Each structure stands twice: as C-alpha cells, then as structure tokens.
Amino acid sequence: MPNLPTFIAPTRFHDPAAALAQVARIYDANIQHLRQAMQRFVAGDDSMGHVRACYPLVRIHTETVSRKNHPKSARLSYGFVAGPGRYETTLTRPDLYSDYYLEQFSLLLQNHGVELEVGTSTQPIPMHFSFAENDHVEGTLSAERRMLMRDVFDLPDLAAMDDGIANGTYEPRAGEPQPLSLFTAPRVDYSLHRLRHYTGTGPEHFQNFVLFTNYQFYIDEFIALGRAAMADPSSEYIAFVEPGNVITRRVGLSAENIDALGKEPPRLPQMPGYHLVRADRAGITMVNIGVGPANAKNITDHIAVLRPHAWIMLGHCAGLRTTQQLGDYVLAHGYVREDHVLDEELPLWVPIPALAEIQVALEQAVADVTQVKGAALKSIMRTGTVASTDNRNWELLPNNQPQRRFSQSRAVALDMESATIAANGFRFRVPYGTLLCVSDKPLHGEIKLPGMANHFYRERVDQHLRIGIRAVELLRAEGVDQLHSRKLRSFAEVAFQ
C-alpha cells in the first residue's frame, strides 16, 4: 500500500477564493508529506514503503451549451467550456498561480453558474517537483542511495507531460473528463524547473510581457535601463532581477527576505533572463535566447506554462530587398517556416496569422520612438513576410535554391528564430509579434564587417529596445483583455486562458 497523506475529500464551491484556498490546502498538505518523507529517506529510513502524494484538481459539470451573458467576460476568448460534459485539470504551485487561478475560477462561475469541485487527484507529484527553492537535500545522497529513490518515490513520468492538449491531438478515453487547461500540473512543474535551469532565475520573477532577443547587446541595454529605473523613485517598476535571482529594489523600497538568497552565478546560463518587475506582474521579462530555432522552441515551450499576455521577438535579420538599408526595421505580418523544429507539433500547412493588436502597437511604438510618422514611416520600416531557417549558411547552398523559395514567398527578411517564436505562440495561445532590424544584406553584397557591425550596433540597439518596451506600454494601456485573440482558439477550446 502506498504511504499517503491524510485524504482531503472533494468539496464544492460557489466562491472562487474559497476554491483557491482549498487548492492551496491540498497542495501544501501533499507537498509537506513528500518533503518530510524525503528528509527521513536522506537520514537512512527504509521503513516508509512507497511514498506517494497527488496534485489537487478542479472540476466542473455542465449540462447545457448555453452560457450566462456576464458583462465582464462576454468579450473574452476564454473562461468557458465548449459544451455539456465533465471538465477537469490538475493544478500546481497555487502560490505562484494564485491570481491566474482566481481569474479562471471566477470566469467559470460567471459563465456557467455551476459549482467548482476541488479535490485530490490520482496524479502523483514527482519527488523532484516537491523541493523548495534552494532546497537540495538530495545532494548529500550517495549514488547508490539516489538509485533507491525509484523504489520509494514517484519520479517524473514523461507520459503525463506531453503537449497533446495544446497540439489539438488529445482525445480522452471513454468516461474520462475533458481538459480544462492546456497543461497538466506535471507539465507545468517540468517547465518551471527548466526555466530555472535555462534562464538562471526563478519562475516567480517572470512578468506577463516577454521580449526575446538573439544578441547580448540588447541585454546590455536592458540591464542599463533596468538599473536606471531602480534609481528613479517614481518608476512604475519595483524591482530588477538578474540571473542568480539577484534582486535590486527601486530606491526607497525596503529589501525583502528573498533578496539575501540571490547570488551572481559564476557564469551566465544558456539563455539568461532579466525581469523589470511591476507589483501586478505586468512588467517586462527579457531573455537572450541565443541563435537558432531549437533555442527559440525550447524557451517558449517552458515560458508558455506561465500564461504570459504577449511575447515579442526583437532581433537582427538579413534584409532581402535592394531597397532596404542597414538599420531598417521589419514588422512581420507573415512567416515562412523552414526551422524544422515544430513540424510534428504544428504542421506547415497551418498558417500563423498576424495579430492586429500586436501589429498596431509595434507600428505605433516605432513612430513614437523614432518620431517618424505617417507615410514617412515606410522609409525606415517595412511590413512583410519573414522567413526563418535552421541553416545559418543558407547562402552557400548550390543553385540558389533557398533564394528562389524566399523570393516566391515574397519574404522581405530572414532570420533563425522569429517564425519559431510566432508558431509556438500560436500553438500555445500566447499573443506574439516580431520586429526585426536589418543588420546585413547578403544577397546584395552587404555582409557584416567589423566596422559596419560596430556602427550598426551603436546606432540601433538602444532605439530598437526602446521600441519594444514602448510597444509593451501600449499593449498594457489598451488592456490585456484585448490581446487574447479568438484567432488563437480552436473549435473545442479549453476554458483556461
């Protein structure tokens, strides 16, 4: 028999806050059971049997396709189920997702007028996902003792972490409930741990607007802007977080207990993350994803579980048209996908549409920052198709094969990440956009040379980053309810945003 915590029976709720409190109660009891068992295991106790704890779940039943016409949720593209039936999902980290869960619970109650049922699921919590931040008790174990963990605890099960729901390929078996969320709790926990590894910062620091770049120059400028904001007592941002969870508070704000845990890492992580934090989590996270579509897919696979309001790619590209100049901007309104990293999850026949709200904000941000407006804006920014390839040296392929395809697609620019980020935004229902800056024109003999590159970076990086930040400000001011487009929702969509 498994060694289980005290069972907490399913309970029905009409109050979303009370439902959330019950989720936290179940989660905390199960996590505490695992942590105490782990301490005993480390101490050499072999008398516990197989220790198991399970995630909380939330479930609703509805018997009609109709919904209540609540004014607060009528315009939203989420917050309701597709039709009659039983729907549920497992939940994790209510401390991190409290605001998100509260919104989803509230919308379900508003739209359907049914009870929420909160209870303990049968989905085990892997021991690896139960450790507290900075808790590494397993590090003291011998290799032989670590091997015995498989006999005592549940370990991560990849079969419980696939993206079938998000990909539209998941089909419940007879008698099983329909999903409420794109991600199960184990899938969320897996990505939260990966985010720490790749970005060097905890998931609790990530903000709801994310900027991606493929050059460290942009990060250097973001760091300068972040530190300047912390020196400004009137700044809307309250903290700046760097890899190692090093936290700088805005001048005039007191340090908090977690600040002492931050430590600058001996080397930067693979994709370092930086966070300009607002009290409402509507600040800006910036991640240097490096070069290539594999990195772009990897990081967006994991950030998606945080359910951000938007992510935007700011990077360099090759200009493909003779009329473009180095330093010109490209606003992507379509993508040619030759990245080959998402072909299985999102077939190439699926179009990746431009999202009007993001496009308008980016175009307005370019005008605001450059002070070039109206028809003159076309002299520094071109709207068109961006091609993304996984072959950095595509120019060297024989017979001009890529060039012919890019010309046939009417592409105006080429990079290695933008289509991947947009496609994963489409796949995970995260609003996306792309604003690139032309750094070379290989088809026209203008390749990057040291002097040209240095001049380009001095002239454009700061301006490009300020445009991205301005676009976030515009999106935030318009209201995030406008962002989550119905273009990103499928026929029978999950209820959670």
N, C-alpha and C positions, 0 to 999 in steps of 0.2 A: 504494500500500500504506500502511495506517495506521502511524504511528510508535508502536509498542507497547513496554511494559516487558518485561523478561525473563519468560517464561511460567512460572508455578508450577503444576505438574501436579496433578490431583486426587489426594487421599490419603484413605485410610480410617482411621477411629479407633474404638477402644473406650473411650478415655479422654476425658471431656468437656473437661477442662482442656487436654489436648493439641490437641483440635479447636479450642478457642477461640484457643490460641496460633497455630495455622495461619491462622485467620481474620484475626488481627491482622497476621501476616506478609504475607499477600496484600494486605490493605487498605493497610498502610503503604507497601509497595513501589509500589502503583499511585498512591497519593496523592503520594508523593515524585516519581514520574515526571511527574505533571501540574504540580506546583509548580516543578520545575526547568525544564520547558518554558515555563511562564508567565514565569519570570524572563528566559529567553532572548528570548521574544516582546517583553517590555517593553523589553529592550535593543536591539530592532530586528532580531533574527534572523528571516529569512524562509525559511530553508533546511530547516525541520523537517518539512514536509509536514503531513498531518493527524495531530494528536496524539490518541491515544486510550488510556484506561485503564479498567478494568472492576471492578465490585464483586466481592467474594467471595460464594460461595454455600455453603449447606449442603443436603445431600440425603439422604434415606433411601429404601430399598426395603423393602417388607414384602409377604409372600405370604399372610398369614392375617388374619382378623378378630379372632382371639384376642389377648389381652394378658396379660402376666405380672402376677400379683396382688402387686405390691410394696407393703408396708405404708405406705411414705412417700408414695405417690402414689394410693392406692386411692380416697381421698375427694375428690381434686381433680377439677375440671371441665375441666381442660386437661392437656396433656402427652402426648397420644396422637393418632394419626391415626384416621380414620373406618373404614378398611378396607384391603384389599390395594391395592398400587399404588406409584407413584413420587411422592414429595413433595419440594418444594424451595422455597427462598426466597433472595433476595439479602439481604445484610447490610451495615450501615454502622456507623461510629463504635464499634468494639469497645472503645475506651477509655471511652466513656460507658455502653455497654450490657453491660459485662463480666459483672456479677452476673446480669443478666437472661438473657443468652445461656447462661451456665453452667448456670442452673437449667433452661432449656428443653432444652439438650443432655442434661443428666443425666436428665430425665424421659423423653425419647425412648428413651434406652438402657435405663432401668429397665423401661419399659412394653413395649418391643418386642424387646429383646435383639438388635438388628441393629447394623450398623456405621453410623457417620456418615461421609458423604463430603464433604470440604471441598475446594473448588477455585475457580478463577477463572471467573466467569460471562461471558456475552456482553453484559451490560447495561452500557453506558457510564456512567462517572461524569461528570456535567456539571461543567465547569470551575468554575462558580460555587460548587459544593459542596465544592471541594477547598481553599479558602483556610483558613489557620489563623486562630484567633481573633486579632483586632486586626491582621490582615494585609490591607492594602488596596493592594497594588501596582498594581492595575488603575486606581486613581485618578489615576495620573500619565499615563495614556494620552490622546491626543487623540481627538476624536470619530471621526475617520477611522480611526485605529488600532483603536479599540474595535469598529468595524464589521467589521474584518478578522478578529476573533476567531471569527466564524462559520465562516470557511474553515479555521481551524487547530484549533479545539477543539469538542468536543460541548457543546451548550448544553442547558438543561433542556427535556425533552420531556413535555408535559402528558399525552400518551397513555400514558406509563409511570407516571403518578401518580394515576390515578383510584381511587375507593373501591369498585370493583365487588366486591372480595372481602368487605369489611365489609358491603356492602349486600345480599349474597347473590345478586347478578346475574352474577357472573363465571363463565364456563364455558370451561374450557381446550379448545383445539382438539385434534383427533385427534393423539395422540403427545406432547402436552405434559404436563408433570407437574402434579399438583395442588398448590395452595399450602400452605405450612407456617405462614404468618403472615398476619395481616390486612393488613399494609402491606409493600410492596416497599421496597428501600433508597432509590430516588429519592423516593418519597413521604415517607419518614421524614426525609430530608435537607431536603426542601422545608419541612416543618413546623418543623424545628429552626431554620432560618433565619427563618421567620416569627415564631417565639417571641421571638427577639432583638429583632425589629422592634417587635412589639406590646407586649411587657412590659418591655423595656429591660434584661433580664437574660439571661444565657446559659442554655441548657438544662441544663447540668451542675449548676445550683443548684436545680432543681425537685425537690421532695420527693414522696413517694408518696401523701400525703394533701393534697387541694387544696380550699380554701374559695373560693367565688366570692361577690362582693357587688356590689350596684349603687349603693353610696353610699360616698363618700370618708370619711365619719365612721367607718366600720368599719376602714378602712385606718389612720386616725389612731390608733385604739385598738390595732390590731395592731402598729403601729410602737412605741407605748409599751410594750406587753407584750414585744416582741422586744428592745428595748433594756434593759428591766429584767432579762430572762433573761440577757443578756450580762454584767450586773453581778453575777450570782449565781454564785459558783464551783461550786455544787452543781447547777446546772441541767443537765437532760438534753440541752440543745441546745448545740452547739459554735460556731455562727456565726449571724449575722443578715445577710441580703443584701438590698440595696435597689437600685432602678433605677440603671443605670450600673455594675452589678456592684460597688457599694460594699459592702465586707465588714467587719463588726465581729465580732471574735473574742470568745469568752467570756473573762472576766477570768482570767488565769493561763495562757492558751494563747498560744503564740508566733505572730507573723504569718507568713504564707506568701508565696512569691514572687508568686502571682497577685494578692495584695491590692493591690500597687502599681499594677496595671493599672486598678483601679476608679476611676471619676471621676463625680461627680454631674452628671447631664445638665442642660443649660440650661433644659429644660422637660420635664415628665413625658411619657412615651409614651402612646399611646392607651389602653392597658389595663395600667397599671403592676402589676408583680409583686413580691412580697416573700416571703422564704423564711426560716423558722426551721429551721435545718439540724441534723439528727442524723447521727452517723457512719454509721448504717446506712441513710440516705436515707429513714427513716420519720418525718421531721419534717413540717412543715406549710408549704405554699405558699398564699399568699392573693393573689387577683387582683381588682382592681376592673374589672369588665367594662363599667361604664357602663350605659346604658339601652338596652334593645331586644333583640329576638331575633336580629338579624343579628350583633351583637357576641357574643352567647352562643354561637351556632353557630360563628362564626369561631374563637374561642379554644379551644373544646372540640375542634374539628376538629384543631387542632395539638397541644394537650396530650395528646390520645389516643395519639399515637405514643410517648409516654414510658411508657405502660402503667401508670398510677397504680393504686393499690389502691382508691381511692374519691375521688369528688368530691361536695361538698355545697354547695347554694345557701343563703346567709344573706342575706336582703334584706327589703325592705318590700313591703307589699301593701295592696290595698284590701280591707277586710272587707265581706262581702256579706250578713251576717246581723245582725238587730237585736240579738241577744243578745251580740254581740262588743263589746269595749271597745278603745279605742286602747291599744296596748301588748300586747294578747293575742298569743299565738303560734298559728301554724297549721302542723301537721305534715301534709305532703301524702301522701295514700295513693292518689291518682289524679290524672290530668291531662286537661284539655280543651285541645286544641292548636288555637289559632287564630293561630299565629305565622307560618305560611305559608312558613317558610324551609327546612323539611325534607320538604315534601310529596313531592318527587320521589325522595329517597333513602329515606324511611321513610313509606309510605302511611298515611293517617289511620286506616285500619281495623286497624292494628297496635296492640294495647294496650300500654301502658307500665306494667308491674306495680310495685307497691311491693316493696322488698327487705327481708325481715324483719330481717336483721342491722343494716341502717342504721336502720330504724324504731325498733327496740328501743334502740339506742344513743342516738338523738336524744331519745327519750322519757325515758330514764334520765338523760341529761345535763340536760334541763330540770328534772327533780326534784332532781338533785344541786345544781345552781347556785341554783335558786330556793328550795330547801328546802320545796317544796310537794309532798306525796306522796299516793298513793292516789287516792281519789275526788275530793279537793280539787284535783287537778291539772287536772281538766276546767274549773275556774273560770278558768284562765289559758291553757289550750291546747286547741285544737280540732283533731281529726283529720278530714280530709275532702278533697274534690276541689279542686284549684287550677286555675283557668283562666288561660291565658297568651294575650295578644293582641298583635298588631303595631300596633294603633291606640291610641295613648296617650289620645285623646279619644273613646273609645268611648261615654262618657256622652252625647255630643252627637248621636249618630245618631238619626234620627227613628223614631217608633213603638216605641221601647223594644225594638228587635229583639235587640240583644246581651243585654239583661237577661232576656228571655224564654228565650233559649238557655242562659244561665248558670243560671237557675232550674231549667230542665228537666234540666240535668246534675247538679244538687244541689251546685254549686260553693259553697264557703264563702269563697273568697278569689280575688283576681285580681291578676296581675302581668304583666310582659312578657318574663320570662326563664326561669322555672322549668321549664316544660314543655319548652322547647328543650334545656336542660341535661340534663334527665332523658331525653329522647328520644335525644339524642346519646350519653348513657351507655349506654342500651340498645343502640343501633346499634353502638357500638364496644366493647361488653362491658366497660364500666367501671362498677362499682357506684356508685349515685347516691342522693341523698336531698335533701330540701328542708325547711327550717324557716324560715318567714317570720314577720314581725312586722307586725301591723295598724297602719298609720300614718294611715289615713283611712277614712271610710265614706261615699263619695259618694252611694250610693243612699239614705242616711238623713240627708243634710244636714250631715254632718260632713266638710268638706273641710279640706285643710291650710291653716292660717293661720299667720303668722309666730310668734306667741307659742306656739300649740299645738305647732308643729313643734319649736321650740327646747326646750320642756319634754320632749316625747317623746324627742328625741334624747339629752338628758342622762340621762333615766331608763332608757332601754332599750338603747342601742347597746353599752355595755360588757358588760351582762349577756348580751345575745344572742351577742356574740362569744365570751364565756367558755363559753357553752353549746356552741357549735360546736367549740371547742378540747377541751372535755371529751368530746364525742362521739368525736372522733378518738382521744383517750386510751383510751376504752373499746374502740373497734374494734381498736386496736393491741394492747391487752392480751388480747383474745379470740383474736388470731391471724389473720393475713391469709388463711390457707388457708380460713377460714370465709366470706370475703367474696365470692369469685368464684363466684357462684351459677350453677347449671345453668339457671336461668330465662333467663340471657343467652346461652345456647349454642344454636345451630341444629342441624338434623338431621345434616349433614355438616360438622362444625366444624373449623377449622384447629387445629393442635396447640399453637401458641404461645399463652401467656396474653395 
